[in-house]
Amino acid sequence: MIYLVEDDASIGEVEAYALKSAGYETLLCPDGAAFRAAMAKQLPQLVVMDWMLPGESGLELLQWIRHDLRTVALPVLLVTAKGSEMDIVKGLDAGADDYLTKPFGVLEFISRVKALLRRAAALRTGPDTLAFGPIRLCPANHTLTVEDQPVELTYKEYALLELLMQTPGQVVSRETILARVWGMDTSLETRTLDMHIRTLRQKLGNAGGLIQTVRKIGYKLAEESHEP
């Protein structure tokens, strides 16, 4: 089941028809209240959400999704007319797994939905706990501890750390990080990634030094002090 949170009936009908044609069952919610009511009855496999909604905005609903342990890893595709770089960064940082601007092509829309569902399935079959040095990360319940103390991260910071912990000691390129964590091409400026690395290191405290910069290539998790 895929929930479509869209107040424009014509766009919602296009999304629903495209997904049903691809074999997916859908439910259209015209606003946040209808979406919350649907979530209380049944959790979907994926949510396609508009940003500008009557009442609660898509970003407010995203924050609600990411603060509930039942839905913290629920894949969300944000579909909106807000298409500036800052809008995209804000939407992804709020917890969206992918971002699609209106007007959009139906084939691209279906491809992005399929990619998010594949990614979610891969995460469900991953290891119960990832560990490196004093860092312990549990993808199943989206928790992180450093030296046995809980650490709060934003959704993107968590996804970034999880990616690095999946391949300890190996360099992960900037392009790969942007594609895997932000779920899109590398059109975002690399300062977005650098900013997230900086705040992630700060939140990890002494363990932040385990995130090592490999100049002009990317980052890796290693038992060495990182370059500033």
N, C-alpha and C positions, 0 to 999 in steps of 0.2 A: 504493500500500500504506500502510495506517495501522496502527501498532502500539498495542495497548491494554495498558498495564501496570497490572494490577488483580488483587489477590489474592482478592477476593470473587468467586467464580465466578458467582453470580447477577447481580451488577452487570455483570461482564464480558460475560456472555451478552446482557444487555439492550443494552449499547453495541454489541456486534458485530452483533446483529440489526438495530438501528436503522441502522447504517452500511451494512450489506449491502443493506438495503431501499432506501437512497439511492444505491446503485450503487458503493459503495466496497469494496475488498478489505481484509480485516483479518487481523491475527495477534494472538492473546491471549497475553501473557506474565505468569505469576503472580508473578514476583519480579524483582529486579534482575539476577540471574545469567542467567535466561532472556532478559531484554531485551538484555543485553550480547552474549550469544551470537547473537541474531538480528541485532543491529546489525553484528556482524563479518561476517555473510553478505550482508546487503543493507540499505541505508539506506532508511528509509520516507519518504513525503511529509510525514507528520505523526505526532506522538506524543500519545496521550491517557494521562495518568499520574495514578495515585493518589499521595497524599502518604505515607500510612501503609502501608508495605509491610514484609514480613518481611525481615530482613537490612538491606540498604541502603534508606534512605528515598527518597521521591520527590525531595526537595531535594538529596540527595547525588547522585542520578542526573542531576538538572538541571545541577549544577555540572560533572559529568563531560562532559555534552553541550556545554556552553558553552565548555569549555576545549579542545575538539577542533576544529581548523580545518575538518574535514569536516562537522561538524554544528553549528557555532556559530550558523548562521542557521536551523536546523531548527525549524519551528513546534511548540510544545508547549502543549497544553491541560491544565492541572492540574485534576483533578476530585477533590474531597475533602469530607469532613464537617467539616473545620476551616473555620469561616465567620466568625470575628471579623475586624474591620478589620485588626488587627495580623497575623493569619494571612495575609490577602489581600496585604497589603503585603510580607510576608516571602516569600511564594510568587512574587509578580511580580518582586521584586528579585533572587530567586535565578535568574531567567531564564525563567519561564513567560510565554508570550505572552498567555494569557487564563486566567481562573480561574472555575470553576463549582462551586458547593457542592451537596452531596448533602442530601436527595433532589433530583433535577433532572427537568425535563420533557424528554421525548424530542425534541420539536420544537425547543426552545431548544438542546439539545445538538447537533442536526444543523445548525442555523443558525450556531452558533459555529464548528463544524468547517469549514463552507463559507466563512465569513468569513476564517478563518485561512489556508485554502488560497488564496483570492483574493489576500490580502495578500502571501503568499509568492511567488505568481506575479508580482505587480506589482514586487516587489523584484528578482526575477531579470531583469526586462526594463529595469531602471533603468540610470543611467549608471555607467560603470566607476569613476569617481572624482569626488568632490565636493570643491570647493576654495573657500575663502574666506579671504583674507588669508594668514597663515602656516599655516592649518589645511588638512590634506589627509586626506580620509576615503574609504576604499575599501570599499563595501558587499559586494563580491564575496568578499573574504577577511576582512572585519570588522577592518580595521586603521585606526589613526589616527596621524598624525604632526603635530607642531607645531614649526615651524622645523626640519623634517627630523629631529626626534627622536621616537621612538615614545612614545606615551602609552597607559597601560592604563586602561580604563574598565569599569565594571560594564555588564551587558547593557542595563539601562534607561537609564543615562547615555548609552551609545552611541546607542540608539534616539532619545533626546531630541535629541541633537546632530544626528543625521542628518535628523530632521524639520525642524529650524530651518535646516539647510543646503540643504534642498530648495527653500526659498522665501526666499532672502536678501533682507533689506530689508523684508520683509513681516511684519506682526504675526500671530503664531499664538496664538489664544485659549487660555486655560487649559482650557476645555472640550474643544477640539480636541486639545490635547496629551494630556489624560487618556484620551480615547477612542482616539487613535491609538497612543500609546506603551504605555498600560496595557491597551489592548484591552477596555475596558469602559465603562460609563456613568460619569458624573461623581460617583458616590456617595463616592469617596475624598475625604478632606479635602484642601484645597489645600496644606496644610503639607507633604504628601508631595512635591508638585511643587516647592515652594519649597526644600525640603531638597536635592533632586536638582540643582536649578539652582545652589545654593550650592557643592555639592561638585564639580560639573562645572566651574564657573568656577575653582575652586582648582586642579584638575588641569590645566586649560589654561594656567595661569600667566599671563603677560602677555596672551595671547590671550583670556583669560576676560572681559576688558572688552568684547569684541565682542558678548557676549550682553547685550542691553539690555532692561531692564524697562519695560514700558508699563503704568503703574499702572491697576489695576482691570480690565485687559483680558487681558494675557498677556506674551509675550516675542517678541523678534525678534533676528536676527543683523544687526548694522550696524556700519559703520566710525565708531562714536561710543562714548564712554565710557558705560557703563550707569549707571542710577541705583541706589544701594545699596538 
